[in-house]
């Protein structure tokens, strides 16, 4: 989810945008490269390796 238009730390009063992914996994971390780019990692399982994904957020 992307939270926008909030004041100070009032995230629950913000505009929330849900982002859908093409896979099911346990996301572990998120890092913003800039205002439009985000990196997300997910944990390693016995069937799939840990991966780093880059997503572009449309404004």
C-alpha positions as CSV (number, residue, x, y, z in Angstrom):
1,X,0.0,0.0,0.0
2,X,1.1,3.5,-0.7
3,X,0.0,6.2,1.8
4,X,-0.3,9.8,0.5
5,X,-1.8,13.1,1.6
6,X,-1.3,12.6,5.3
7,X,-0.4,15.2,7.9
8,X,2.6,14.4,10.2
9,X,2.1,10.8,11.3
10,X,-1.6,10.5,10.7
11,X,-1.4,7.6,8.2
12,X,-4.9,6.4,8.8
13,X,-6.3,9.7,7.5
14,X,-4.3,9.5,4.3
15,X,-5.2,8.3,0.8
16,X,-4.3,4.7,0.5
17,X,-3.4,3.0,-2.8
18,X,-3.1,-0.8,-2.9
19,X,-0.5,-2.4,-5.2
20,X,-1.1,-5.9,-6.5
21,X,1.7,-8.2,-7.3
22,X,1.9,-11.2,-9.7
23,X,3.2,-13.5,-7.0
24,X,2.4,-14.6,-3.4
25,X,5.2,-14.2,-0.9
26,X,6.2,-12.8,2.5
27,X,7.6,-9.3,1.9
28,X,10.4,-8.5,4.2
29,X,11.6,-5.0,3.4
30,X,10.8,-1.9,1.4
31,X,13.1,0.9,0.3
32,X,12.3,4.0,-1.7
33,X,14.9,4.9,-4.3
34,X,13.1,8.1,-5.1
35,X,9.5,9.4,-5.2
36,X,8.5,7.0,-8.0
37,X,10.6,3.9,-7.5
38,X,10.4,1.4,-4.7
39,X,12.4,-1.8,-4.0
40,X,10.8,-4.7,-2.2
41,X,12.4,-7.9,-1.0
42,X,10.8,-11.2,0.1
43,X,12.1,-14.1,2.1
44,X,13.6,-17.2,0.8
45,X,11.4,-20.4,1.0
46,X,12.3,-24.0,0.2
47,X,10.7,-23.6,-3.3
48,X,11.8,-20.0,-4.3
49,X,14.8,-17.9,-3.6
50,X,14.9,-14.5,-2.0
51,X,14.4,-11.8,-4.6
52,X,14.7,-8.0,-5.0
53,X,11.9,-6.4,-7.0
54,X,11.8,-2.9,-8.4
55,X,8.5,-1.2,-8.9
56,X,7.5,2.1,-10.4
57,X,4.7,4.0,-8.7
58,X,2.4,6.0,-11.0
59,X,1.6,9.4,-9.6
